């Protein structure tokens, strides 16, 4: 937003400066051109007057001497002719017989004045031709043609343009400074508010969030328009309420799961102690109680893991942990070696395929935990005699760990609900599990800007992909 606002202000400033500078440049060029035309017209009038006097007296010595002195002083040649076009005086190498000069002489003898009309520019070079008839009224007594050098006038225009452009540059610089200052004043509260929203969404406590929002510090008010300061004040009030509620919810889950461990352990000891006092007919009930205790302990462990994963994802949302990395291929092979005996006891064939080493931007513990969840689900639900394939590949800027099985899989509508907490498919009701594994994996991957992808495998089964950003290769393009 800051860039867009600043661009608009700068564009407006540039247009305003250009609307002032361009007409001024054109005016200075036109004004200096007009000065040149007036000066040379005055010189032509003087020579025309001398020629008219010489035509009346028959003495051309005065105009000849004056023309030569003029050319010697100013370096601009001229030609003066009588009414028949015969040259009276020619200076500076210009001749009446030259085609361009002859045309101007003919026009002047027809009582026509020739002055250049185009305005000069700093890059204008060469000469401009002037012609004027001698005589009074309708009586023409001769013609005067002058070739004027425009280099001096072009140099003056260049100096004037340089002064105008320098002033324009200063004004543009001032506009840029003002635009940046105004943009910073308007946008900085929004940037602080955006950071605070991100931290609030991450579930950080109020002491992390509120100081970043526009508020009074050391007795001075935060910058920004009054409307934004009022918005920040309202956000502060909302943040205190929302953050407190989020923190209470997280602590409730974590503390409840943790505090129930001791009663669960005591309950299991008491149940085990009762086993020796039970009649054989109660063995079935005893086994059921143990099964439910195991399930409850697993549920507590998964709830703790989910709470930890959510908290870690929130921390990673607002902290820079880009230096963390692990070899995804090595982690994949290690998990295969660990899970292969367990898969064999479950009657499942587990194969692994890992390509070249690839650095995933996460810890090896996080990637191993996600891989364990995917392998546990595949082995547990694929069924005896199934085949599970574990692979690590790279896809563009991502490292991908894929677990594919050829078990019963999930229907399309079930896949969309698979990461919902405590959800389990209808045909999985008889198997152990809490329905929290995929939710935990999704949270761990989301904290690293990754994602969990579930899709049907062909011809049957389920394919689960853990997609994690990969580090750029050394020396790669940026």
N, C-alpha and C positions, 0 to 999 in steps of 0.2 A: 504493500500500500504506500509506503514511504516513497518508493521509487516512482510510482505512478503520480502521486501528488506533486512530487518535486519536478517531474517531467512536464506536467501540465503548467506549473508556475513558470518554469524556465522557458517553455515554448511561448507562453504569453509574453514574458519579458523580451524574448528575442524578437517577436513580431512587433512589439511596441517600439523597441529600439530601431528595428529595421524601417518601420513606418516613419520614423523621424530622420534616420541617417540617409536613406536613399534619396529622398527629395533634396536634402541638404547637399549631397554630393552632386546631384544633377544641377542644382542652382549655382554652386561654386564654379562648375565647368562652364555653364552658360554665361555666367557673369564675366569670367575671365575672357571668354571668347568675344563677348560683346565689347570689352575694353580694347581688345586687339583690333576689332573691326572699326571702332570709333577712332582709335589712334591712326590707323592707316587711312581711313576716310578723310581725316583732317589733313594728312600729308598729301593725299590726292587732290583735295580742294586747293591746297596751296600751289601745287604744280599746275593744276588746271588754270588757276588765276594768272600764273606767270606766263603760261602758254597763250592765254587769251590776250594778254598785254603784248606779248611778242608778235602775235598775229596782226595786231593793230599797228605796231611800230616797225615791224620787219626786222627788229634786232633780237636775235635768239641767244646772245652771249650770256645774259643773266640767267635764263633757265638752264642753259648748258652747264654753267659753273655751279649753280645750285644743285642740279641733279648729281653731278660728280661728287660734290662735297657730301651729299646725303648718302650715296653708296659707300663712299670711303668711311664715313662715320658709323653707319648702321649695318653695312654689309649687305644691303638689299638692293638688287638691281632694278632698274626701271627703264621704260621706253616712252618717249614723247614723240608724237607724230603730228603732222599738219592735217588739213582737211582732206587731202588726197591720199593719206596713209603713208606719206614719205617720212622717214624718221628724222626728227629734229635732233634728238640726243638719245644715245643708247649706252647704258653703263652695265658693268658687272657681267658682261658676256651674254646678256639677253639681247636677242635680235628680233626686229619687227617681222622678219621673214619666217620665224618659227611658227609652225601651224597653230599651236595653242595660243600664241601671242597674237597672231594675225586674226584669229576668230574674235578675240576680245577687242582688238582695235576696230574691226568692222562693227561690232555691237556698239562700241562707244561712239563711233562716228554717226551711228543712227540714234544718238542721244539715249543710249541704254547704259545703265550702271551695272557693274558685275561685282558683287561681294559674296564671299563664301557663306553658305547658310548653316552648314553642319557644325554643331558644337564640338570643340576640341576635347580630348581626353588625355590623361597622363601618358598614354602610350602613342599619342599622335606624333608623327615625324614628317619631315619634308617641308614643302612650301605651300602657300595658298596664293592664288592670283587675284588681284584687284584691278578693276578698270573703271575709268570715269571720263566722260566727255569734257572738253574745255569749251568755254563760251558762256553766254548768258541766255536764259530763256530757251527759244527754239533755234538760236543761231549757234551752230557748232563750229568752233575754230580749231579743233584738234582733238587728240585723244591721249590719255595717260594710262599706262599699264605698269603695275607694281607687283613684284614677286616678294611676298613677306615670309620670313622664316618664323615657324611656329614653335621651335624647340624651347625658347624661353617661356612662352605662354604655357606650353605643356608642362615644363618644370614647375611653374607656379601652381598649376592645377594639381600636380602630384603632391606638392608640399601642403596645399590646402586639404586635399583628400587624406593625406597622412594625419593631419591634425584632427580632422573629423573622425577618422577611423580610430585614432588613439582615444579620443573622447568617448566614442561608441564602445570601445573595449572596456574602458573604465566603468561606464554605465552598466554594461553587460556583466562585468565582474561584481559590481555592487548588487545587481539583480540576482546573481547566482548566490551570493552570500546571504542576501535577504530571503531567497527562496529556501535555501538549506535551513536557515534559522527558523523560518516559519514552519517548514515541514517537520523539523525536529520538535518544535514546540507543540504541534498538533498531534503528531504520530507517536511520540515517545510514551505518553500514557497508555496508548493502545498496545504498544509493544510490551510494556510492563504487565498490562492486563492479560495479554495473550500468554505470556510466560506463567502468570499466576493461574490462568485457566488450565494450562497443561499440567501444572503441579497439582492443582486440585483434582483433575481427572485421574492423576496417578495415585491419589489417595494419600498425599503427604500431609502431615499435620499442619495446623494453622501457622505455627511459628516459621515454617518454611515458605508459606504462601503469602501471607499478608504483608510482610515488609517489602515485597517486590511490587506491590500495587501502589498506585499514587496515594500517598497519605502524608500527614505532617511528620517531619523529622527535624529534630533539634529546633523546634519552634518556627520553622519555615514551611510554607505550603508547597506541595509538589507542583511542577509546571503543568502546562496544558490548559486548554479552554475550560471554562467553568462547567460546561455540560459534561465533559469527560471526567472531571474531578468528582462531580456528583455521581456519575456512573460507577467510578471506582469506589466511592463510599458505599453505594448499594451493594457492589460486589463483595466488599469486605464483610458486610453483615451476612450476606448469603454464604460466603466461604466459611465463616465461623460455624454456622449451623450445619452445612453440608459436610464439612471436614470432620466435625465432631461426630456426626452420625456415621460416617464411613469408618472412622477410627474405632468407634464403639462396636460396630458390626464386625470389623476384622478381629478386634480383641475378643469379642464374644466367641467367635468360631475357634480361634486359637486357644484361648484360655479354657473353654469348655472341653475341647479335645484333650488338652494337656492335663487338666484337673481330673478327668475321668479315668486316666491311666491307673492311678493308685487304687481307686475302688474296684476297677476291673481286675487288677492283679490280686487284690484281696479276695474278690469273689471267686476267681479261678482256684485259689488255694483252698478255700472253703469247700468248693464243689469237689475238688480232688480228695480232700479229707473225708468227705461223705461217701466216697465211692466204696470204701471198705465196709461200710455199714449198710449198704443197700442190698436188697435181695436180688437174685439173678433176674427176676422179672423186670427190675427197674433199669437194667443195662441200656435198654433202648432209649429210655427217657434221659439217662445220663449222657449218652452219646449225642443226643439232640441238643442238650444244654451246652456241651462242649463245642458243638458246631456253631451254635449261635454266638457263643463267646468269641470264637475265632473270627466270625464274621463281624462282630462288633469291634473287636480290636483292629481288624483290617480297615473298617470304616473310619475309625478314629485316626489311624495312621494316614489314610488318604485325605481326610479333612485337614490334618496338619500340613500335609504336603501341598494341598491346594491353596491353603492360606499363605504358606511360604512362597509358592509360585506367584500368586497374585501380588504379594508385597514386593517381590523381586522385580516383577514386570513393571510395577509402578515406579520403583527406583530407577530402572533403566530408561524409563520414558523421559526423565529430566536430568539424567547424568550422562556424561560422556565416558563410555567404557569401550571405545573403539579399538584400544590396544589389545584387548583380550582375543585370543584365538587358539584353535586346536586343530590337529590333523584329523579331519572327518573320516578319512579312509582307515587310519589306524584305530580310531574309536570303533568303527564298524567291525573290523576284524577281531578286536578284543571282545566285543559283545557277542560275536558269533562263537568264539571259543568258550565263553562263559555259558551261553544258552544251549549249545549243541547237546551236552549230556541231558539237560532237562527236557529238551525236545525229544530226544530218543526215548526217555522213560515215558513220555506221553504218546509215543507211537507216531511222532511227526518227524519228517525229514527236513532238516534245516540246512540250506545252502547259502553261501556268501560269495559276493563278488564286489571287489573294491578296485577301482582304477588307480590313476596317478594320485599322489598325495595332494590334498586340497585343504587350505586353511579356512575353516569356518569361523565366523566372528561370534564365537560363544565359548564358554568353558567346556572342557572335556566332560566334566561332571554333568552339566546341563544336557549336552548332547547324548551322553550315556543314559541319563534318566529318561529322556524322550524315546530313545531307541528301545530301552527296556520295556516301556509301556506298550509300544507298538508290537514288539516280539511277544510279550505276555498275552496280549489280546489275540494275536494271530494263532499262537500255539494253543491257547485255551479254547478258542471258538472254532478253529478250523476242523478239529476232530481227528481221531486216530486214522492213520493212513494218509493224511494230507501232506502236502509239500509246502514249505514256507521258504521264500527267497528273500535274502537281505542283500541290498546293493547300495553302493555309494557312488554317485556320479556328480558331474558339474553341468549346470545349465546356465550359460551366460554368467551373470554376476552372482550366482547362487550355488551353494553346495546342497545336494539333495540326498537324503537317506530314505530309501524306499523299502517297505516291507510288503510283500505280495504273497497271498495264500490262495489255495484253490478249494477252500471250504465253502460253506453255504452262502457266505457273504451277507450283504444287506440290500434291501430294496431301495429304490431312489428316495422315497419319502423317509425311509429310516436313516439314510446317510445324512440328510439335512438335520436330523435330531441327535446324531451320534455323539456330538460334543456337549450336549445338554447334561447338566449335573444330575446324577442319580438315574439317568435314563438307561434302559436296557431293552434290547429287542425281545419280542415275545418268545422266539424260539431259544433265547439264551436264559430263560428264567431258571432252569435247573442247574446252572453252573455258578461257581463262586465268583464274587466280584461285587463292587460297590457302584459302578457306573460313573466313577470320578476320574479314571485314568486318562481318557482322551481330553477331558476338560483341563487336567493338569498339564498335559503335553501342549495343548493349545496356548495356555497362559505362558509357559516357558518360552515357546517359540515367538509369541507376540512381543514379549519383552526384548527380544533380539531383532525386531523388525522382520521376523520370519512368519511362516504360516503352516498350518496343518491342512493337507489336502486328502480327502477321502473320495474314492471312486471305485466303481465295479471293475473287477479284473476279468479278463477274457481267457477262456470261455466262461469261467465261473470263479467266484471268490471275491476278495476285497483287496484293494491296493491302497496303502496308506503312505503318504509322502511327507517327510519333515523337511521343509525348505528353509534354509538359513543363508543369510548373506555371506559371501565368501570374500576373502581379502584379495585386493588387486595383486597381480604378479609383479615382482620387482622389475622396475624399469618400464612398466606398462604405461599406456597413454592415459593422460589425465583429462 
